[in-house]
């Protein structure tokens, strides 16, 4: 099976940089995705890493190290609207389902 | 990106009644849809995988007779919570994939907040 662990909560101030970590245990690995979810809303896709290294998309970057079974989401130039929950996720074999991490609640203060 | 529409966005029902939640892929065909349940401040827990034209595959611990899933077409899947009880109150979210590759993005409906009174 799959299990993904994340810190439960992270706090930061506007303009800062924050890193949200994800460690995973999977039987087979097919990439790591990141999703953002605001309270009461649907998760929205942020990024996907299939190979080791850093993927950059605007203010958000995602990193993967397959040898360490570890990845992180890096958020730069934080804005108040970035306050949300962030989930890492992995597909199982055959991508028949997406398994989500425990989730990290990010609180951005002025 | 592709759009997944979920309806209703919220519903309040009496204990013992049934509630149907619809999930539609508006601009693509989804051979597979997923149903999740989420409690406050917790992660999304997969309930079942819905494949068009076949029976849904339920996760361990999910009662298939209580949570009826029908995937009648490539654009519509429904989840019916039968004989709902207060403990069924939760946020239910559907998801659909546009393709079949391992890096295919999953699109989510806006969720349905169910309150059973």
Interface residues (C-beta under 8 A of the other chain):
Chain A: X30 X31 X33 X40 X41 X42 X43 X44 X45 X48 X50 X85 X87 X91 X95 X96 X97 X98 X99 X100 X101 X102 X103 X105
Chain B: X1 X6 X32 X34 X41 X42 X43 X44 X45 X46 X49 X57 X91 X93 X95 X97 X100 X101 X102 X103 X104 X105 X106 X107 X108 X109 X110 X111 X113
